[in-house]
Amino acid sequence: MKWLKIVPILVLTILIESLVTPAALTAAETPVENENIVRDVKVGGEAYGLYKTVIAFTEALDLAYTMRNLTYSLLMWEIENNVQVANVSLTRGDFFLGKAIELGENNTRRAIVFAIVATIHYSHAPAFANPVLAKIIPPTLDENGTFTNATVEAVLNKAVELKGLLEEAIVQVEEWNLTVPQLVYWHIERGDNLTAMAEELLETNLTESFWHAVRGYRAYIRGFAVLVKSVFAQKIGLVASDYEGLSNRLIVPRGLKPHLLIVSEKLPAEIRERIRGKIEAGEIRNFKELAQYVRNEATQLRERYRAMQIDAVAKILVDFIIKLELRHPFLMRQWRINNGISNVTELYQYCRQLVEEVSNETGSTGLQLLYLSLHKFQLELRMDIRSMFESELVRVRTGR
């Protein structure tokens, strides 16, 4: 029997409520004080605290150009895959880089901040590869919103493209005589293993194949992220392992926007980058707007995952009923006749309707939804089948 992985619903309620607490708002309005900060500099409607000369203008400009060259192909690939937040980040990065060049001779301090802000925008590129999957997966799902072979193949194809971009970036870094961390190669190897396993499982376990493909894709993203952080760190003279808070060694963002971005990092990957793009574009300006947008996204996600769970449970019931027919052919043949079921498609439709009714009536999910659906089927069949169902489950789990 094929046991399909039931996808859990994301629980966002606690997080949403935490977004609008007074503590969060107070923290957002508290400026960072540091004796090493020269003064606040206004850049593009935002304020940044600039540290005492830790980087010269020519170094800041070189850092911005290096990061743009490193991430440009990735950003363009994301834009070609309809990820609008990547377009926003590239456009704003280019704007700030242009302003840095313009101010370089007359206002060096402000020009440094512009160049660093441009660098930060370019460095977001690896994270924007996550929404690519959200763009390519929906068109490959079947009419019930569930995975197909085309879904897995679409993810694997994008993984191959992403890996190619990462390998090109590695060549660039080596040409600049910078060090490529071993961790980058480890992520590539892990991505290769996961995508290879996804291909092996494609014909035998579609759900596991899908999740292996996704994890492989994300391994390449992590490799790209490590590479970008490493180049950033090396350019400002930090050791290769010191990746965290790189931009904060140079400038400190003021105001509410940086805190909105920090909170957005805690959100699920499915919605994180879309929300970050709206924050960057000024469409989300405070915690109230952020909470409302998350609520709307959470509602859509909840419905999507609910449909996936209903489908997964229905397929489990279909497999089990087919097993029952082998053990009780006369009983199950009569049951099929009574319910007008003559093929597997009609059997699936019957099971899906049954599971959906249970979901609507009880609001249950996961294993609870499975067992409640089994109980309802058992009542309609008028036969105790739970022990048989659980014995099948044990056999599958132990590989017998």
Secondary structure, DSSP 8 states (H G I E B T S, - for coil): ------------HHHHHHHT-HHHHHHHH-----TTEEEEEEETTEEEEEESSSS-HHHHHHHHHHHHHHHHHHHHHHHHTT-HHHHHHHHHHHHHHHHHHHHTTT-HHHHHHHHHHHHHHHHTGGGGGHHHHHHHSGGGS-TTS---HHHHHHHHHHHHHHHHHHHHHHHHHHHTT----HHHHHHHHHHHHHHHHHHHHTTT-HHHHHHHHHHHHHHHHHHHHHHHHHHHHHHTT--TT--TT-GGGTEEE-SSHHHHHHHHTTS-HHHHHHHHHHHHTTS--SHHHHHHHHHHHHHHHHHHHHHHHHHHHHHHHHHHHHHHHHH-HHHHHHHHHHHT--SHHHHHHHHHHHHHHHHHHH---HHHHHHHHHHHHHHHHTS--HHHHHHHHHHHHHT-
